[in-house]
Amino acid sequence: MAPRLTTLTPLLQSVSTPIAPLSRGAKLIARPKRPSLLPQLVILSDGSAFTQLTTSPRGVYRTQKDSRNHPLWNPALDRLKNVEEDEAGRLKAFREKFGTDFDITEDEGASDFGDLMSEGYKEDKSILGGKVAKKRKGD
C-alpha cells in the first residue's frame, strides 16, 4: 500500500502569510547621539544643595560622605581625624568578636610617621660632608 500524500498548501499559505511584507532594506531607527539629561537635586551632608543634569532617573540624591565631611578632603579638621562612624553597626560587632586591641590611640599614630621614614636607614660612610669620597684602589 503506497502512502497517500495530502496537499497542505492551502493551510500553510494561510498561516505563513505575514501581515506586512518584510523587506531586505529595513532600516533601524537611529538612536539619539546624546542621552537625555534629567535635573537632579543633590543634598550634601552639611545640608547645602545644588542641581545638576544627569542621566540618573532619581530626582533627589542625598550624600552620606562627600567633600565636606571626608578626612581625605579635609585633613586639617580635627573632628574628622579619629571619628569612626558606625552607621551599620559593623565596628561594634567586630569589637564584640575580637576585642578592642585593634583600636589605635591618638598618641601612637602621631609620631609613627617619622619612625616609618627612618626605618631601614643606614649611614653611608663613603659620603662625608656632602662630598662623594674617591674610589679606593682595593674596591
FINURO-659791 format. One record per residue: y, x, z negated of N, C-alpha, C in turn; residue number from 1. Coordinates in steps of 0.02 Angstrom, whole numbers, plus 50000, padded with zeros to 5 digits. Example, Ala and Ser with C-alpha at 12.3 -4.5 7.8 and 13.67 -1.06 7.14 Angstrom:
BEGIN
> nnorth; neast; nup; canorth; caeast; caup; cnorth; ceast; cup; guvo
> 49716; 50660; 49610; 49775; 50615; 49610; 49835; 50660; 49610; 1
> 49888; 50642; 49646; 49947; 50684; 49643; 50002; 50645; 49606; 2
END
This chain:
BEGIN
> nnorth; neast; nup; canorth; caeast; caup; cnorth; ceast; cup; guvo
> 49942; 50042; 50000; 50000; 50000; 50000; 50062; 50045; 50000; 1
> 50104; 50036; 50047; 50164; 50076; 50054; 50219; 50049; 50008; 2
> 50259; 50095; 49978; 50312; 50071; 49934; 50365; 50034; 49973; 3
> 50389; 49984; 49943; 50438; 49942; 49976; 50508; 49966; 49960; 4
> 50548; 49977; 50009; 50617; 50001; 50000; 50664; 49942; 49999; 5
> 50705; 49942; 49948; 50755; 49889; 49945; 50823; 49920; 49958; 6
> 50864; 49883; 49987; 50931; 49909; 50001; 50977; 49891; 49943; 7
> 51007; 49943; 49914; 51054; 49934; 49858; 51125; 49948; 49879; 8
> 51136; 49956; 49942; 51204; 49974; 49964; 51256; 49921; 49946; 9
> 51243; 49857; 49950; 51296; 49810; 49930; 51314; 49816; 49856; 10
> 51264; 49830; 49813; 51278; 49838; 49742; 51317; 49902; 49728; 11
> 51297; 49957; 49760; 51330; 50020; 49749; 51401; 50020; 49774; 12
> 51413; 49988; 49829; 51481; 49986; 49856; 51528; 49948; 49810; 13
> 51504; 49895; 49780; 51549; 49857; 49737; 51564; 49894; 49672; 14
> 51516; 49934; 49648; 51526; 49970; 49586; 51568; 50033; 49597; 15
> 51555; 50070; 49650; 51587; 50134; 49659; 51655; 50131; 49693; 16
> 51677; 50074; 49712; 51742; 50070; 49745; 51797; 50076; 49693; 17
> 51838; 50128; 49698; 51892; 50135; 49648; 51948; 50085; 49660; 18
> 51985; 50073; 49607; 52041; 50026; 49612; 52096; 50056; 49655; 19
> 52114; 50118; 49640; 52164; 50154; 49681; 52129; 50214; 49712; 20
> 52139; 50225; 49775; 52105; 50281; 49807; 52130; 50348; 49779; 21
> 52084; 50394; 49768; 52102; 50461; 49744; 52124; 50504; 49803; 22
> 52170; 50547; 49790; 52192; 50592; 49844; 52186; 50663; 49820; 23
> 52176; 50707; 49867; 52169; 50778; 49850; 52237; 50809; 49836; 24
> 52289; 50778; 49856; 52355; 50806; 49845; 52389; 50780; 49782; 25
> 52350; 50756; 49733; 52379; 50731; 49672; 52414; 50787; 49635; 26
> 52472; 50774; 49610; 52512; 50825; 49575; 52518; 50806; 49502; 27
> 52519; 50857; 49461; 52529; 50846; 49390; 52603; 50833; 49376; 28
> 52615; 50796; 49324; 52684; 50783; 49304; 52711; 50847; 49272; 29
> 52768; 50868; 49293; 52797; 50930; 49267; 52817; 50921; 49195; 30
> 52799; 50969; 49153; 52818; 50968; 49083; 52890; 50992; 49076; 31
> 52926; 50970; 49026; 52994; 50994; 49017; 52993; 51069; 49001; 32
> 53043; 51104; 49024; 53045; 51176; 49014; 53058; 51195; 48942; 33
> 53096; 51154; 48907; 53112; 51167; 48837; 53085; 51108; 48795; 34
> 53058; 51123; 48736; 53034; 51068; 48694; 53093; 51028; 48665; 35
> 53080; 50967; 48648; 53133; 50926; 48620; 53146; 50948; 48548; 36
> 53209; 50955; 48530; 53229; 50978; 48464; 53252; 50919; 48422; 37
> 53232; 50919; 48359; 53250; 50866; 48313; 53292; 50894; 48256; 38
> 53339; 50857; 48230; 53378; 50882; 48172; 53335; 50880; 48109; 39
> 53343; 50932; 48068; 53305; 50937; 48005; 53353; 50959; 47950; 40
> 53351; 50925; 47893; 53392; 50943; 47835; 53351; 50989; 47791; 41
> 53375; 51051; 47780; 53340; 51100; 47738; 53377; 51103; 47672; 42
> 53341; 51091; 47617; 53370; 51093; 47550; 53342; 51154; 47515; 43
> 53386; 51202; 47497; 53365; 51264; 47465; 53352; 51252; 47391; 44
> 53325; 51302; 47357; 53306; 51295; 47287; 53366; 51285; 47240; 45
> 53424; 51309; 47259; 53483; 51300; 47216; 53520; 51235; 47230; 46
> 53495; 51194; 47275; 53525; 51129; 47289; 53568; 51128; 47351; 47
> 53587; 51185; 47378; 53627; 51185; 47439; 53584; 51163; 47498; 48
> 53617; 51136; 47549; 53580; 51108; 47605; 53616; 51125; 47670; 49
> 53577; 51127; 47724; 53605; 51136; 47790; 53560; 51100; 47840; 50
> 53587; 51087; 47899; 53550; 51053; 47951; 53535; 51102; 48007; 51
> 53474; 51098; 48033; 53455; 51142; 48089; 53415; 51101; 48140; 52
> 53414; 51125; 48201; 53374; 51093; 48253; 53307; 51128; 48257; 53
> 53253; 51090; 48257; 53186; 51118; 48256; 53138; 51072; 48293; 54
> 53079; 51098; 48308; 53027; 51057; 48340; 52984; 51021; 48288; 55
> 52995; 51035; 48225; 52957; 51003; 48171; 52976; 50929; 48165; 56
> 52927; 50885; 48156; 52944; 50814; 48150; 52969; 50795; 48081; 57
> 52966; 50840; 48032; 52989; 50824; 47964; 53065; 50821; 47963; 58
> 53092; 50768; 47936; 53164; 50760; 47934; 53197; 50799; 47878; 59
> 53162; 50806; 47821; 53189; 50842; 47763; 53138; 50894; 47742; 60
> 53162; 50956; 47731; 53119; 51011; 47710; 53148; 51041; 47646; 61
> 53111; 51039; 47591; 53133; 51067; 47527; 53096; 51133; 47516; 62
> 53133; 51186; 47500; 53102; 51251; 47489; 53092; 51263; 47415; 63
> 53036; 51295; 47397; 53023; 51317; 47329; 53048; 51388; 47320; 64
> 53031; 51431; 47367; 53053; 51501; 47366; 53095; 51513; 47428; 65
> 53153; 51542; 47419; 53195; 51559; 47476; 53236; 51620; 47458; 66
> 53286; 51636; 47498; 53326; 51697; 47487; 53369; 51693; 47425; 67
> 53376; 51634; 47395; 53417; 51627; 47335; 53379; 51643; 47271; 68
> 53314; 51634; 47269; 53276; 51644; 47207; 53216; 51690; 47216; 69
> 53215; 51732; 47266; 53159; 51778; 47276; 53180; 51849; 47257; 70
> 53140; 51885; 47218; 53160; 51952; 47195; 53168; 52004; 47250; 71
> 53135; 51995; 47307; 53144; 52043; 47361; 53213; 52037; 47394; 72
> 53241; 51977; 47394; 53307; 51966; 47423; 53362; 51981; 47373; 73
> 53347; 51977; 47308; 53396; 51988; 47255; 53368; 52037; 47204; 74
> 53363; 52101; 47220; 53333; 52148; 47172; 53377; 52162; 47111; 75
> 53441; 52148; 47114; 53485; 52163; 47058; 53486; 52108; 47005; 76
> 53460; 52049; 47020; 53461; 51995; 46971; 53407; 52005; 46918; 77
> 53429; 52011; 46855; 53382; 52023; 46801; 53337; 51962; 46787; 78
> 53363; 51903; 46800; 53323; 51843; 46785; 53264; 51836; 46831; 79
> 53262; 51873; 46887; 53206; 51868; 46934; 53156; 51925; 46927; 80
> 53170; 51975; 46885; 53127; 52034; 46883; 53058; 52020; 46854; 81
> 53055; 51994; 46794; 52990; 51983; 46762; 52975; 51910; 46754; 82
> 52998; 51870; 46799; 52985; 51798; 46796; 52920; 51784; 46832; 83
> 52874; 51753; 46797; 52811; 51733; 46828; 52810; 51657; 46828; 84
> 52823; 51628; 46884; 52822; 51555; 46888; 52751; 51534; 46902; 85
> 52724; 51497; 46855; 52655; 51474; 46861; 52656; 51401; 46881; 86
> 52668; 51389; 46945; 52675; 51320; 46968; 52609; 51284; 46970; 87
> 52556; 51318; 46987; 52491; 51284; 46994; 52446; 51296; 46933; 88
> 52468; 51335; 46883; 52427; 51349; 46825; 52375; 51403; 46836; 89
> 52382; 51442; 46890; 52333; 51493; 46905; 52338; 51553; 46858; 90
> 52400; 51572; 46839; 52407; 51628; 46793; 52379; 51611; 46724; 91
> 52390; 51550; 46703; 52363; 51528; 46638; 52287; 51531; 46638; 92
> 52257; 51507; 46692; 52184; 51508; 46698; 52158; 51580; 46700; 93
> 52194; 51625; 46733; 52174; 51695; 46736; 52177; 51727; 46667; 94
> 52231; 51713; 46630; 52238; 51742; 46563; 52185; 51715; 46515; 95
> 52167; 51652; 46522; 52114; 51624; 46479; 52047; 51656; 46495; 96
> 52035; 51672; 46557; 51971; 51700; 46577; 51965; 51775; 46562; 97
> 52019; 51813; 46578; 52015; 51886; 46573; 52058; 51916; 46517; 98
> 52100; 51877; 46485; 52143; 51903; 46432; 52211; 51924; 46459; 99
> 52252; 51953; 46414; 52320; 51971; 46433; 52328; 52047; 46440; 100
> 52274; 52084; 46448; 52279; 52156; 46455; 52311; 52177; 46521; 101
> 52314; 52132; 46569; 52341; 52148; 46634; 52417; 52139; 46638; 102
> 52447; 52110; 46586; 52519; 52099; 46587; 52555; 52165; 46579; 103
> 52608; 52175; 46617; 52648; 52236; 46615; 52709; 52222; 46573; 104
> 52722; 52266; 46526; 52783; 52259; 46487; 52841; 52290; 46525; 105
> 52901; 52274; 46504; 52960; 52295; 46541; 52971; 52370; 46538; 106
> 52956; 52403; 46481; 52968; 52475; 46475; 52919; 52517; 46516; 107
> 52859; 52492; 46528; 52811; 52530; 46569; 52834; 52536; 46641; 108
> 52855; 52482; 46671; 52873; 52481; 46741; 52938; 52516; 46756; 109
> 52982; 52523; 46706; 53048; 52551; 46718; 53046; 52626; 46730; 110
> 53002; 52663; 46695; 53002; 52735; 46701; 52946; 52762; 46745; 111
> 52903; 52720; 46769; 52846; 52744; 46808; 52864; 52769; 46878; 112
> 52921; 52748; 46905; 52938; 52768; 46973; 52949; 52843; 46978; 113
> 52983; 52873; 46929; 52993; 52945; 46928; 52927; 52983; 46921; 114
> 52882; 52956; 46882; 52817; 52987; 46874; 52777; 52984; 46939; 115
> 52783; 52929; 46975; 52748; 52923; 47039; 52775; 52972; 47090; 116
> 52840; 52984; 47089; 52870; 53030; 47137; 52849; 53102; 47124; 117
> 52839; 53120; 47060; 52823; 53189; 47043; 52748; 53201; 47038; 118
> 52708; 53151; 47049; 52635; 53158; 47044; 52609; 53203; 47099; 119
> 52567; 53251; 47080; 52538; 53297; 47129; 52585; 53352; 47151; 120
> 52640; 53362; 47116; 52689; 53413; 47135; 52665; 53481; 47112; 121
> 52668; 53530; 47157; 52652; 53600; 47140; 52711; 53642; 47162; 122
> 52732; 53686; 47118; 52789; 53728; 47134; 52766; 53783; 47182; 123
> 52801; 53791; 47236; 52784; 53841; 47287; 52818; 53907; 47269; 124
> 52779; 53958; 47257; 52807; 54023; 47237; 52838; 54060; 47296; 125
> 52822; 54040; 47358; 52848; 54076; 47415; 52921; 54057; 47429; 126
> 52945; 54002; 47401; 53015; 53982; 47412; 53054; 54001; 47349; 127
> 53099; 54047; 47355; 53138; 54070; 47298; 53212; 54058; 47312; 128
> 53244; 54017; 47273; 53315; 54005; 47279; 53336; 53976; 47346; 129
> 53294; 53938; 47378; 53311; 53906; 47441; 53298; 53950; 47501; 130
> 53276; 54011; 47491; 53261; 54056; 47546; 53185; 54063; 47553; 131
> 53162; 54067; 47614; 53091; 54075; 47627; 53074; 54148; 47620; 132
> 53023; 54162; 47580; 53002; 54232; 47570; 52970; 54259; 47634; 133
> 52976; 54324; 47643; 52947; 54355; 47702; 52871; 54358; 47694; 134
> 52837; 54359; 47751; 52765; 54360; 47751; 52741; 54428; 47729; 135
> 52692; 54427; 47685; 52664; 54490; 47661; 52614; 54516; 47712; 136
> 52599; 54580; 47708; 52553; 54610; 47755; 52482; 54586; 47743; 137
> 52462; 54573; 47682; 52393; 54553; 47667; 52379; 54480; 47683; 138
> 52430; 54440; 47692; 52419; 54368; 47703; 52404; 54351; 47773; 139
END
